[in-house]
Amino acid sequence: MDRVTFRTATDAKILEVVQKALGDGRITQTQADDILKKK
């Protein structure tokens, strides 16, 4: 699964939070991938 399609506002919000945390260096890319895969 290369590309994930986010259909709901909740998904978009999760993605936004994850990307921000990633940008701030609070989580690793691996952790971000795990969070996004769990949904």
C-alpha distances in whole Angstrom, upper triangle without the diagonal:
4,6,7,10,13,16,18,21,20,16,18,20,18,16,19,21,18,18,22,22,20,23,25,24,25,21,19,16,15,16,15,11,13,14,11,10,13,14
4,7,10,13,16,19,21,20,16,17,20,18,15,18,20,17,17,20,21,18,20,24,23,23,20,18,14,14,16,14,11,14,15,12,11,15,15
4,6,10,13,16,17,17,14,14,17,16,13,16,18,16,15,19,20,18,20,23,23,23,20,19,15,16,17,14,12,14,15,11,11,15,14
4,6,10,12,14,14,10,11,14,13,10,14,16,14,14,18,19,17,19,22,22,22,20,19,15,16,16,13,11,13,13,9,9,12,11
4,6,9,12,12,9,9,13,13,11,14,16,15,15,18,20,19,21,24,24,24,22,21,18,19,19,16,14,16,15,11,12,14,12
4,6,8,9,6,6,10,10,9,11,14,13,14,17,18,18,20,22,23,23,21,21,18,19,18,15,14,16,14,10,12,13,11
4,7,9,7,8,11,12,11,14,16,16,17,19,21,22,23,25,26,26,24,24,22,23,22,19,18,19,17,13,15,16,12
4,5,5,6,9,10,11,12,14,16,17,18,20,21,23,24,26,25,23,24,23,23,22,18,18,19,16,14,15,15,12
4,5,5,6,9,10,10,12,14,15,16,18,20,21,22,24,23,22,24,22,23,21,18,19,20,16,14,17,17,13
4,5,5,6,9,10,11,12,14,15,16,18,20,21,22,21,20,21,20,21,19,16,17,17,13,12,14,14,11
4,5,5,6,9,10,11,12,14,15,16,18,20,21,20,18,19,18,18,16,13,14,14,11,9,11,11,9
4,5,5,6,9,10,10,12,14,15,16,18,20,19,18,19,17,19,17,14,15,16,13,11,14,14,12
4,5,5,6,9,10,10,12,14,15,16,18,17,16,18,17,19,17,14,15,16,13,11,15,15,13
4,5,5,6,9,10,11,12,14,15,16,15,14,15,15,16,13,10,12,12,9,8,11,11,10
4,6,5,6,8,10,10,12,14,15,14,13,14,13,14,12,9,10,12,9,7,11,12,11
4,5,5,6,9,10,10,12,14,14,13,15,14,16,14,11,13,15,12,11,15,16,14
4,6,5,6,9,10,10,12,11,11,13,13,15,13,10,13,14,11,11,15,15,14
4,5,5,6,9,10,10,9,8,10,9,11,9,6,9,10,8,8,12,13,13
4,5,5,6,9,10,10,9,10,9,12,11,8,10,13,11,10,14,16,16
4,5,5,6,9,9,9,11,12,14,13,10,13,15,13,13,17,18,18
4,5,5,6,5,6,9,10,12,10,9,12,13,12,13,16,17,17
4,5,5,6,5,6,7,10,9,7,10,12,12,12,15,17,18
4,5,8,8,9,10,13,13,11,14,16,15,15,19,20,21
4,5,8,10,12,15,13,12,16,17,16,17,21,22,22
4,6,7,9,12,11,11,14,16,15,17,19,21,22
4,7,10,12,10,10,14,14,13,15,18,19,20
4,7,8,6,7,10,11,10,13,15,16,17
4,5,5,6,9,10,11,12,14,16,18
4,5,5,6,9,10,11,12,14,16
4,5,5,6,9,10,11,12,15
4,5,5,6,9,10,11,13
4,5,5,6,9,10,12
4,5,5,6,9,11
4,5,5,6,9
4,6,5,7
4,6,6
4,6
4
